[in-house]
Amino acid sequence: MGRPERDLSPEEGPVQAFAVALRRLREDAGSPTYRALSERAHYSATVLSRAAGGRVFPSLEVTLAFVRACGGDEDAWARRWHRVSEEISRRAEEPPVPAEDGGGRSGGPDAGPDAGPGEEAGRGGLAGWARRHGRLLVAVVVVVVAGGVALGAAARGVELAPGWISSNQHVTDRAAGPRPGPGRCWSPLRRSPPRRPARPRRSTC
């Protein structure tokens, strides 16, 4: 004896309603096992059981084989199969209804431009929020990188602008001390003691 079939309700959808009708047709035929039906329909018991399982919509060939094995009207069931197939296709083309969050606000386009990632879960979750705010994130990254480059350049001692040197010349002059007289080298950043004149050597003659 095979496993009992799971309960189905026609209100669940067109696929489930079609499976319920196939089960009733099998019951009217005396509830034969799917192994016995497979010998008449020339399909495996697994395929016939899946057709009445309510999880997938069976093909027209499998449906007519199932009906034939149960002694049903194949023409009537062929028309019924086409109606259900059209209904399934129509439901698949319908756009999904946006879900509402706990605050009663819809996650659709009317959620507002200031909605955060938590409020925009209905508009694609965190990935959708990142796509909508990508430009802002890029701008922040550029500012941070530019600031890092400027600090690194200052740490390496990049040459200062001439305007800054002229406006702060008095600071370097005060640190370097008084300028030497003419003919001597002078540096605003380094002071060197003046050289003493060499003494003339005495002649031994």
MIDOSE-1310 file (N, C-alpha, C; in nm, 2 decimals, decimal comma, always signed):
residues 205
mgrp	+0,09/-0,12/+0,00/+0,00/+0,00/+0,00/+0,09/+0,12/+0,00; +0,06/+0,22/-0,09/+0,14/+0,34/-0,10/+0,11/+0,44/+0,01; +0,19/+0,54/+0,01/+0,17/+0,65/+0,12/+0,04/+0,72/+0,09; -0,03/+0,77/+0,20/-0,15/+0,84/+0,18/-0,12/+0,98/+0,11
erdl	-0,21/+1,03/+0,03/-0,19/+1,15/-0,04/-0,22/+1,27/+0,06; -0,15/+1,38/+0,04/-0,17/+1,49/+0,12/-0,30/+1,56/+0,09; -0,36/+1,62/+0,19/-0,49/+1,69/+0,17/-0,47/+1,81/+0,08; -0,57/+1,83/-0,01/-0,57/+1,94/-0,10/-0,71/+2,01/-0,09
spee	-0,71/+2,14/-0,12/-0,83/+2,22/-0,13/-0,84/+2,29/-0,26; -0,95/+2,29/-0,33/-0,96/+2,36/-0,46/-0,94/+2,51/-0,45; -0,96/+2,56/-0,33/-0,94/+2,71/-0,31/-0,79/+2,75/-0,31; -0,70/+2,65/-0,30/-0,56/+2,69/-0,30/-0,51/+2,74/-0,43
gpvq	-0,57/+2,70/-0,54/-0,53/+2,75/-0,67/-0,57/+2,66/-0,78; -0,55/+2,70/-0,91/-0,60/+2,62/-1,02/-0,53/+2,48/-1,03; -0,40/+2,48/-1,00/-0,33/+2,35/-1,00/-0,38/+2,25/-0,90; -0,41/+2,30/-0,78/-0,46/+2,22/-0,67/-0,61/+2,17/-0,71
afav	-0,69/+2,26/-0,76/-0,82/+2,22/-0,80/-0,82/+2,12/-0,91; -0,73/+2,13/-1,00/-0,72/+2,03/-1,11/-0,68/+1,89/-1,05; -0,59/+1,89/-0,96/-0,55/+1,77/-0,89/-0,66/+1,70/-0,81; -0,74/+1,78/-0,75/-0,85/+1,73/-0,67/-0,95/+1,66/-0,76
alrr	-0,98/+1,72/-0,88/-1,07/+1,66/-0,98/-1,01/+1,53/-1,03; -0,88/+1,52/-1,05/-0,82/+1,39/-1,09/-0,84/+1,29/-0,98; -0,82/+1,32/-0,86/-0,84/+1,23/-0,75/-0,98/+1,18/-0,74; -1,08/+1,27/-0,76/-1,22/+1,23/-0,76/-1,25/+1,13/-0,88
lred	-1,19/+1,16/-0,99/-1,21/+1,07/-1,11/-1,15/+0,93/-1,07; -1,04/+0,92/-1,01/-0,98/+0,79/-0,97/-1,07/+0,72/-0,87; -1,13/+0,80/-0,77/-1,22/+0,74/-0,67/-1,34/+0,68/-0,74; -1,39/+0,75/-0,84/-1,51/+0,70/-0,91/-1,48/+0,58/-0,99
agsp	-1,35/+0,56/-1,03/-1,31/+0,44/-1,10/-1,28/+0,32/-1,00; -1,31/+0,34/-0,87/-1,28/+0,23/-0,78/-1,15/+0,24/-0,70; -1,09/+0,36/-0,70/-0,96/+0,39/-0,64/-0,86/+0,28/-0,67; -0,83/+0,26/-0,79/-0,72/+0,17/-0,83/-0,58/+0,23/-0,78
tyra	-0,49/+0,14/-0,76/-0,35/+0,19/-0,72/-0,29/+0,25/-0,84; -0,19/+0,34/-0,82/-0,12/+0,40/-0,93/-0,03/+0,30/-1,01; +0,00/+0,19/-0,94/+0,07/+0,09/-1,02/-0,02/+0,02/-1,12; -0,15/+0,00/-1,08/-0,25/-0,06/-1,17/-0,28/+0,04/-1,28
lser	-0,29/+0,17/-1,25/-0,31/+0,27/-1,35/-0,20/+0,28/-1,45; -0,08/+0,27/-1,40/+0,04/+0,28/-1,49/+0,04/+0,17/-1,60; -0,02/+0,05/-1,57/-0,03/-0,05/-1,67/-0,13/-0,02/-1,78; -0,23/+0,06/-1,75/-0,33/+0,10/-1,84/-0,29/+0,23/-1,92
ahys	-0,22/+0,32/-1,85/-0,19/+0,45/-1,91/-0,06/+0,45/-1,98; +0,03/+0,35/-1,95/+0,16/+0,34/-2,01/+0,25/+0,45/-1,96; +0,23/+0,50/-1,84/+0,31/+0,59/-1,77/+0,35/+0,53/-1,64; +0,46/+0,58/-1,58/+0,50/+0,52/-1,45/+0,40/+0,57/-1,34
atvl	+0,40/+0,49/-1,23/+0,32/+0,52/-1,12/+0,36/+0,66/-1,06; +0,49/+0,69/-1,06/+0,54/+0,81/-1,01/+0,48/+0,93/-1,08; +0,48/+0,92/-1,22/+0,43/+1,03/-1,30/+0,28/+1,05/-1,28; +0,20/+0,94/-1,27/+0,06/+0,96/-1,24/+0,03/+1,01/-1,10
sraa	+0,11/+0,97/-1,01/+0,09/+1,02/-0,87/+0,12/+1,16/-0,86; +0,22/+1,21/-0,93/+0,26/+1,35/-0,94/+0,15/+1,43/-1,00; +0,09/+1,38/-1,10/-0,02/+1,45/-1,17/-0,14/+1,49/-1,08; -0,16/+1,40/-0,98/-0,27/+1,42/-0,89/-0,22/+1,47/-0,75
ggrv	-0,09/+1,51/-0,75/-0,03/+1,55/-0,62/-0,06/+1,70/-0,59; -0,09/+1,78/-0,69/-0,12/+1,92/-0,66/+0,00/+2,01/-0,65; +0,12/+1,96/-0,68/+0,24/+2,05/-0,67/+0,28/+2,10/-0,81; +0,26/+2,03/-0,92/+0,29/+2,07/-1,05/+0,17/+2,04/-1,14
fpsl	+0,16/+2,12/-1,25/+0,05/+2,10/-1,34/+0,09/+2,00/-1,45; +0,02/+1,89/-1,46/+0,06/+1,78/-1,55/+0,04/+1,83/-1,70; +0,12/+1,76/-1,79/+0,11/+1,79/-1,93/-0,03/+1,73/-1,98; -0,07/+1,77/-2,10/-0,19/+1,72/-2,16/-0,18/+1,57/-2,19
evtl	-0,07/+1,53/-2,23/-0,06/+1,38/-2,26/-0,07/+1,30/-2,13; -0,01/+1,34/-2,02/-0,02/+1,27/-1,90/-0,17/+1,27/-1,85; -0,23/+1,39/-1,86/-0,37/+1,40/-1,81/-0,46/+1,31/-1,89; -0,45/+1,31/-2,02/-0,54/+1,22/-2,10/-0,51/+1,07/-2,07
afvr	-0,38/+1,04/-2,05/-0,35/+0,90/-2,01/-0,41/+0,86/-1,88; -0,41/+0,95/-1,78/-0,47/+0,93/-1,65/-0,62/+0,91/-1,66; -0,68/+1,00/-1,74/-0,83/+1,00/-1,76/-0,87/+0,87/-1,84; -0,79/+0,83/-1,93/-0,82/+0,71/-2,01/-0,81/+0,58/-1,92
acgg	-0,71/+0,58/-1,83/-0,69/+0,47/-1,74/-0,81/+0,46/-1,64; -0,87/+0,57/-1,61/-0,98/+0,57/-1,51/-1,12/+0,56/-1,58; -1,12/+0,56/-1,72/-1,24/+0,55/-1,79/-1,32/+0,68/-1,80; -1,25/+0,79/-1,80/-1,32/+0,92/-1,81/-1,33/+0,97/-1,95
deda	-1,40/+1,09/-1,97/-1,42/+1,15/-2,10/-1,30/+1,23/-2,14; -1,22/+1,18/-2,23/-1,10/+1,25/-2,27/-1,12/+1,39/-2,33; -1,23/+1,40/-2,42/-1,25/+1,53/-2,48/-1,29/+1,64/-2,38; -1,37/+1,60/-2,28/-1,41/+1,70/-2,18/-1,29/+1,74/-2,09
warr	-1,20/+1,64/-2,06/-1,09/+1,67/-1,98/-0,98/+1,75/-2,06; -0,98/+1,73/-2,19/-0,89/+1,81/-2,27/-0,93/+1,96/-2,27; -1,06/+1,99/-2,28/-1,11/+2,12/-2,27/-1,08/+2,18/-2,13; -1,10/+2,10/-2,04/-1,08/+2,15/-1,90/-0,93/+2,18/-1,88
whrv	-0,84/+2,10/-1,93/-0,70/+2,12/-1,92/-0,66/+2,25/-1,98; -0,71/+2,29/-2,10/-0,68/+2,41/-2,17/-0,73/+2,53/-2,09; -0,85/+2,52/-2,03/-0,90/+2,63/-1,94/-0,80/+2,66/-1,82; -0,76/+2,55/-1,76/-0,68/+2,57/-1,64/-0,54/+2,62/-1,69
seei	-0,49/+2,57/-1,80/-0,36/+2,62/-1,85/-0,37/+2,77/-1,88; -0,47/+2,82/-1,94/-0,49/+2,96/-1,96/-0,50/+3,04/-1,83; -0,57/+2,99/-1,73/-0,58/+3,06/-1,60/-0,44/+3,07/-1,53; -0,36/+2,96/-1,54/-0,23/+2,96/-1,48/-0,14/+3,07/-1,55
srra	-0,15/+3,07/-1,68/-0,07/+3,17/-1,76/-0,11/+3,31/-1,72; -0,24/+3,33/-1,71/-0,29/+3,47/-1,68/-0,24/+3,51/-1,54; -0,24/+3,42/-1,44/-0,20/+3,46/-1,31/-0,05/+3,48/-1,31; +0,03/+3,41/-1,39/+0,17/+3,44/-1,39/+0,21/+3,57/-1,45
eepp	+0,12/+3,63/-1,54/+0,15/+3,76/-1,60/+0,11/+3,87/-1,51; +0,02/+3,85/-1,41/-0,02/+3,96/-1,32/+0,09/+4,00/-1,23; +0,11/+4,14/-1,21/+0,22/+4,19/-1,13/+0,19/+4,16/-0,98; +0,29/+4,13/-0,90/+0,27/+4,10/-0,76/+0,22/+4,22/-0,68
vpae	+0,14/+4,20/-0,58/+0,09/+4,30/-0,49/+0,20/+4,34/-0,39; +0,24/+4,47/-0,38/+0,34/+4,50/-0,28/+0,30/+4,48/-0,14; +0,38/+4,42/-0,06/+0,35/+4,39/+0,08/+0,37/+4,52/+0,17; +0,29/+4,53/+0,27/+0,30/+4,64/+0,37/+0,38/+4,60/+0,49
dggg	+0,45/+4,70/+0,54/+0,53/+4,67/+0,66/+0,44/+4,69/+0,79; +0,51/+4,67/+0,90/+0,43/+4,68/+1,03/+0,36/+4,81/+1,05; +0,41/+4,92/+1,00/+0,36/+5,05/+1,02/+0,24/+5,08/+0,92; +0,21/+4,99/+0,84/+0,10/+5,01/+0,74/+0,14/+5,08/+0,62
rsgg	+0,27/+5,11/+0,60/+0,31/+5,18/+0,48/+0,35/+5,08/+0,38; +0,32/+5,11/+0,26/+0,35/+5,02/+0,15/+0,49/+5,03/+0,11; +0,55/+4,92/+0,07/+0,69/+4,93/+0,02/+0,71/+4,97/-0,12; +0,61/+5,02/-0,18/+0,61/+5,06/-0,32/+0,68/+5,20/-0,34
pdag	+0,65/+5,26/-0,46/+0,71/+5,39/-0,49/+0,67/+5,50/-0,40; +0,55/+5,48/-0,33/+0,50/+5,59/-0,24/+0,56/+5,59/-0,10; +0,67/+5,51/-0,08/+0,73/+5,50/+0,05/+0,80/+5,63/+0,08; +0,83/+5,72/-0,01/+0,90/+5,84/+0,02/+1,05/+5,84/-0,01
pdag	+1,11/+5,95/-0,04/+1,25/+5,95/-0,08/+1,34/+5,94/+0,05; +1,29/+5,97/+0,17/+1,37/+5,97/+0,29/+1,36/+5,84/+0,36; +1,30/+5,74/+0,30/+1,29/+5,61/+0,37/+1,42/+5,54/+0,38; +1,45/+5,48/+0,49/+1,58/+5,42/+0,51/+1,57/+5,28/+0,46
pgee	+1,68/+5,20/+0,49/+1,69/+5,06/+0,44/+1,58/+4,98/+0,50; +1,55/+5,00/+0,63/+1,45/+4,92/+0,70/+1,31/+4,94/+0,64; +1,28/+5,07/+0,60/+1,15/+5,10/+0,55/+1,14/+5,07/+0,41; +1,25/+5,05/+0,34/+1,25/+5,02/+0,20/+1,26/+4,87/+0,17
agrg	+1,23/+4,78/+0,26/+1,24/+4,64/+0,24/+1,15/+4,59/+0,13; +1,04/+4,66/+0,11/+0,95/+4,62/+0,00/+0,99/+4,67/-0,13; +1,10/+4,75/-0,14/+1,14/+4,80/-0,27/+1,28/+4,74/-0,31; +1,30/+4,61/-0,26/+1,42/+4,54/-0,30/+1,52/+4,52/-0,19
glag	+1,49/+4,55/-0,06/+1,58/+4,52/+0,05/+1,70/+4,61/+0,04; +1,80/+4,56/+0,11/+1,93/+4,63/+0,12/+1,99/+4,66/-0,02; +1,98/+4,56/-0,11/+2,04/+4,58/-0,24/+1,98/+4,69/-0,32; +1,84/+4,70/-0,31/+1,77/+4,81/-0,38/+1,81/+4,94/-0,32
warr	+1,82/+4,95/-0,18/+1,86/+5,08/-0,12/+2,00/+5,12/-0,16; +2,09/+5,02/-0,17/+2,23/+5,06/-0,22/+2,23/+5,11/-0,36; +2,15/+5,05/-0,45/+2,14/+5,10/-0,59/+2,09/+5,24/-0,59; +1,99/+5,27/-0,51/+1,93/+5,40/-0,52/+2,02/+5,51/-0,46
hgrl	+2,10/+5,47/-0,36/+2,19/+5,57/-0,30/+2,34/+5,55/-0,34; +2,36/+5,49/-0,45/+2,49/+5,46/-0,50/+2,58/+5,58/-0,52; +2,52/+5,69/-0,58/+2,59/+5,81/-0,61/+2,64/+5,87/-0,48; +2,56/+5,88/-0,38/+2,60/+5,94/-0,25/+2,72/+5,86/-0,19
lvav	+2,71/+5,73/-0,19/+2,82/+5,64/-0,14/+2,95/+5,67/-0,22; +2,94/+5,68/-0,35/+3,06/+5,71/-0,43/+3,12/+5,84/-0,40; +3,04/+5,94/-0,38/+3,09/+6,07/-0,34/+3,16/+6,07/-0,21; +3,11/+6,00/-0,11/+3,17/+5,99/+0,02/+3,31/+5,92/+0,01
vvvv	+3,31/+5,81/-0,07/+3,44/+5,74/-0,09/+3,54/+5,83/-0,15; +3,50/+5,91/-0,25/+3,60/+6,00/-0,32/+3,65/+6,11/-0,22; +3,56/+6,16/-0,14/+3,61/+6,26/-0,04/+3,71/+6,20/+0,06; +3,68/+6,08/+0,10/+3,77/+6,02/+0,20/+3,91/+5,99/+0,14
vagg	+3,90/+5,94/+0,01/+4,03/+5,90/-0,06/+4,11/+6,03/-0,08; +4,04/+6,14/-0,13/+4,11/+6,26/-0,15/+4,18/+6,32/-0,02; +4,10/+6,31/+0,09/+4,16/+6,36/+0,21/+4,28/+6,27/+0,26; +4,28/+6,14/+0,23/+4,39/+6,06/+0,27/+4,51/+6,09/+0,18
valg	+4,49/+6,12/+0,05/+4,60/+6,15/-0,03/+4,66/+6,29/+0,01; +4,58/+6,38/+0,05/+4,63/+6,51/+0,09/+4,72/+6,50/+0,22; +4,67/+6,42/+0,31/+4,74/+6,40/+0,44/+4,87/+6,33/+0,41; +4,87/+6,23/+0,32/+4,99/+6,16/+0,29/+5,10/+6,25/+0,23
aaar	+5,05/+6,34/+0,14/+5,14/+6,43/+0,07/+5,20/+6,53/+0,17; +5,12/+6,57/+0,27/+5,17/+6,67/+0,37/+5,28/+6,60/+0,46; +5,25/+6,47/+0,49/+5,34/+6,39/+0,57/+5,48/+6,37/+0,50; +5,48/+6,36/+0,37/+5,60/+6,34/+0,30/+5,68/+6,47/+0,27
gvel	+5,62/+6,58/+0,31/+5,69/+6,71/+0,30/+5,68/+6,77/+0,16; +5,57/+6,78/+0,11/+5,55/+6,84/-0,02/+5,58/+6,98/-0,02; +5,65/+7,04/-0,12/+5,69/+7,18/-0,13/+5,57/+7,27/-0,11; +5,59/+7,37/-0,02/+5,49/+7,47/+0,00/+5,48/+7,57/-0,11
apgw	+5,36/+7,63/-0,12/+5,33/+7,73/-0,22/+5,42/+7,85/-0,19; +5,46/+7,92/-0,30/+5,54/+8,05/-0,28/+5,47/+8,15/-0,20; +5,34/+8,16/-0,22/+5,26/+8,26/-0,14/+5,27/+8,24/+0,01; +5,27/+8,11/+0,05/+5,27/+8,08/+0,19/+5,41/+8,11/+0,24
issn	+5,52/+8,09/+0,17/+5,65/+8,12/+0,21/+5,67/+8,27/+0,24; +5,62/+8,35/+0,14/+5,64/+8,49/+0,15/+5,57/+8,55/+0,27; +5,45/+8,50/+0,30/+5,37/+8,55/+0,41/+5,42/+8,50/+0,54; +5,50/+8,40/+0,55/+5,56/+8,35/+0,67/+5,71/+8,35/+0,68
qhvt	+5,77/+8,44/+0,60/+5,91/+8,46/+0,59/+5,97/+8,50/+0,73; +5,89/+8,59/+0,80/+5,94/+8,64/+0,93/+5,96/+8,53/+1,03; +5,89/+8,42/+1,01/+5,90/+8,30/+1,11/+6,03/+8,24/+1,09; +6,07/+8,21/+0,96/+6,19/+8,14/+0,93/+6,31/+8,23/+0,96
draa	+6,30/+8,37/+0,93/+6,41/+8,46/+0,96/+6,44/+8,46/+1,11; +6,33/+8,46/+1,20/+6,35/+8,47/+1,34/+6,42/+8,34/+1,39; +6,38/+8,22/+1,33/+6,44/+8,10/+1,37/+6,59/+8,09/+1,33; +6,62/+8,15/+1,21/+6,76/+8,13/+1,16/+6,85/+8,23/+1,22
gprp	+6,80/+8,34/+1,28/+6,89/+8,44/+1,34/+6,93/+8,55/+1,23; +7,02/+8,64/+1,27/+7,06/+8,75/+1,17/+7,13/+8,70/+1,05; +7,11/+8,77/+0,94/+7,18/+8,73/+0,82/+7,32/+8,77/+0,83; +7,41/+8,69/+0,77/+7,55/+8,72/+0,77/+7,58/+8,83/+0,67
gpgr	+7,70/+8,89/+0,68/+7,74/+9,00/+0,59/+7,76/+8,95/+0,45; +7,80/+9,04/+0,36/+7,82/+9,01/+0,22/+7,94/+8,91/+0,21; +7,92/+8,83/+0,11/+8,03/+8,73/+0,08/+8,01/+8,60/+0,15; +7,92/+8,59/+0,24/+7,90/+8,46/+0,32/+7,77/+8,40/+0,28
cwsp	+7,77/+8,27/+0,28/+7,64/+8,19/+0,25/+7,55/+8,20/+0,37; +7,43/+8,21/+0,34/+7,33/+8,21/+0,45/+7,21/+8,12/+0,41; +7,16/+8,05/+0,50/+7,05/+7,96/+0,48/+6,95/+7,99/+0,59; +6,82/+8,01/+0,55/+6,72/+8,04/+0,66/+6,69/+7,93/+0,75
lrrs	+6,73/+7,81/+0,71/+6,70/+7,69/+0,79/+6,82/+7,63/+0,87; +6,94/+7,67/+0,83/+7,06/+7,61/+0,89/+7,17/+7,71/+0,90; +7,22/+7,72/+1,02/+7,33/+7,82/+1,05/+7,46/+7,74/+1,07; +7,57/+7,79/+1,01/+7,70/+7,72/+1,02/+7,80/+7,83/+1,07
pprr	+7,89/+7,79/+1,16/+7,98/+7,89/+1,21/+8,08/+7,94/+1,11; +8,12/+8,06/+1,11/+8,21/+8,11/+1,01/+8,35/+8,04/+1,02; +8,41/+8,02/+0,91/+8,54/+7,96/+0,91/+8,65/+8,06/+0,95; +8,75/+8,01/+1,03/+8,86/+8,10/+1,07/+8,96/+8,10/+0,96
parp	+9,02/+8,21/+0,93/+9,13/+8,22/+0,83/+9,25/+8,14/+0,87; +9,30/+8,07/+0,77/+9,41/+7,98/+0,79/+9,54/+8,06/+0,83; +9,62/+8,02/+0,93/+9,74/+8,09/+0,96/+9,85/+8,06/+0,86; +9,93/+8,16/+0,82/+10,04/+8,14/+0,73/+10,15/+8,06/+0,79
rrst	+10,20/+7,96/+0,71/+10,31/+7,88/+0,76/+10,44/+7,96/+0,77; +10,52/+7,93/+0,87/+10,65/+8,00/+0,88/+10,75/+7,93/+0,80; +10,83/+8,01/+0,74/+10,93/+7,96/+0,65/+11,05/+7,91/+0,73; +11,11/+7,80/+0,69/+11,22/+7,74/+0,77/+11,36/+7,77/+0,71
c	+11,35/+7,85/+0,60/+11,47/+7,89/+0,53/+11,55/+7,99/+0,61
